[in-house]
Amino acid sequence: MELKMKNLVIEKAFRYNEKTDSSINIDAIYNEKLGFWIAEESIPLIESNNIYKPQSKKCDVETGEDRKGE
């Protein structure tokens, strides 16, 4: 007789689709004196029209949402 235990965390965890490309292509340089990234258009990267999805250096998905209770 095989006893299978259910793990609540695995059962309820939100699953993201696996990324196929984890490379980050940002055409910008960090200016240490100013303390922010400068885009190739010579403007602060945050003001650039090129939108980059935020992610951590470990390539975790940053959703900005708290999924507690879901």
Order of alpha helices (4+ residues) and beta strands (2+ residues): alpha-beta-beta
